[in-house]
């Protein structure tokens, strides 16, 4: 049961990474090539040999290529690092107009209040 869950989780990771926009196309070609190798009739060991022998090379190629893809693809799918502070960043404190002023503070000029109509808001 545990191995089935492991295989399903690896398949889910494969599908997720194949659909991820940051994984490059050349890397997504690796599982596609593995699938084409399984479909292609001419292999290292011909598929018309008895079943355990003819499918053995297909199993090994799919196993190696999908593990290779699952090894390299997560590095591309991770979030990019945060940009470094280059001195051009400005710290800003803001609040939405119409909110009550902070305790002990004056309301911002042009703020909305219930007793003054705002001509800019009328349409």
C-alpha positions in Angstrom: 0.0 0.0 0.0 2.8 2.4 0.9 4.5 1.7 -2.5 1.3 2.5 -4.3 1.0 5.8 -2.5 4.7 6.5 -3.4 4.1 5.8 -7.0 0.9 8.0 -7.1 2.7 10.9 -5.4 5.6 10.6 -7.9 3.1 10.6 -10.8 1.3 13.6 -9.3 4.6 15.4 -9.0 5.4 14.5 -12.6 2.1 15.9 -13.9 2.4 19.1 -11.8 5.9 19.8 -13.1 5.0 19.0 -16.7 2.3 21.7 -16.4 4.3 24.2 -14.5 5.1 27.3 -16.6 8.6 27.9 -15.2 9.9 24.4 -16.1 11.7 24.8 -19.5 10.5 22.9 -22.5 13.8 21.1 -23.0 13.4 19.6 -19.6 9.7 18.7 -20.2 10.9 16.8 -23.3 12.6 14.1 -21.1 9.4 12.3 -19.9 8.0 12.7 -23.5 11.1 10.9 -24.8 10.6 8.2 -22.3 7.0 7.7 -23.4 8.1 7.7 -27.1 10.7 5.0 -26.2 8.0 2.8 -24.8 5.8 3.3 -27.9 8.6 2.9 -30.4 8.8 -0.8 -31.6 12.6 -0.9 -32.0 14.3 -0.9 -28.7 17.5 -2.2 -27.2 15.6 -5.4 -26.5 12.9 -6.0 -29.1 9.4 -5.8 -27.8 8.3 -9.0 -29.6 10.5 -11.1 -27.3 8.7 -12.8 -24.4 7.1 -10.3 -22.1 9.5 -10.1 -19.2 12.5 -9.6 -21.5 11.0 -7.3 -24.1 9.5 -4.9 -21.6 12.5 -4.8 -19.2 14.5 -2.2 -21.1 11.3 0.0 -21.5 10.8 -0.2 -17.7 14.5 0.8 -17.0 14.5 3.7 -19.5 11.2 5.1 -18.2 12.4 4.8 -14.6 15.7 6.5 -15.3 14.3 9.3 -17.4 11.4 10.2 -15.1 13.7 10.2 -12.1 16.1 12.5 -14.0 13.2 14.8 -14.8 11.9 14.8 -11.2 15.5 15.5 -10.0 16.0 18.7 -12.1 12.5 20.1 -12.6 11.7 21.2 -9.0 14.6 23.7 -9.1 12.9 25.6 -11.8 9.4 25.4 -10.2 10.5 27.0 -7.0 9.7 30.7 -6.4 12.3 33.1 -7.6 14.4 34.8 -4.8 13.3 38.1 -3.4 14.8 41.1 -5.2 17.8 42.6 -3.3 17.4 46.1 -1.9 19.3 48.3 -4.2 18.6 51.6 -2.4 15.8 52.6 -4.7 13.1 51.1 -2.5 10.9 53.5 -0.5 9.1 52.5 2.7 5.5 53.8 2.7 2.8 53.7 5.3 -0.7 54.1 4.0 -4.4 53.7 5.0 -7.6 53.7 3.0 -9.4 57.1 3.0 -12.6 56.9 4.9 -11.2 54.7 7.6 -11.3 56.2 11.1 -8.1 58.1 11.9 -5.6 56.4 14.1 -5.9 57.1 17.8 -4.7 60.6 18.6 -4.2 61.4 14.9 -5.8 63.9 12.6 -7.9 62.8 9.7 -6.2 63.0 6.4 -7.2 66.0 4.2 -9.7 65.1 1.6 -10.8 62.1 3.6 -14.4 60.9 3.5 -16.7 61.8 6.3 -20.4 61.4 6.7 -21.2 65.1 7.2 -19.4 66.5 4.1 -20.4 65.4 0.6 -17.5 64.5 -1.7 -18.2 66.0 -5.1 -15.7 63.7 -6.8 -17.6 60.7 -5.8 -20.9 61.9 -7.2 -21.7 60.7 -10.8 
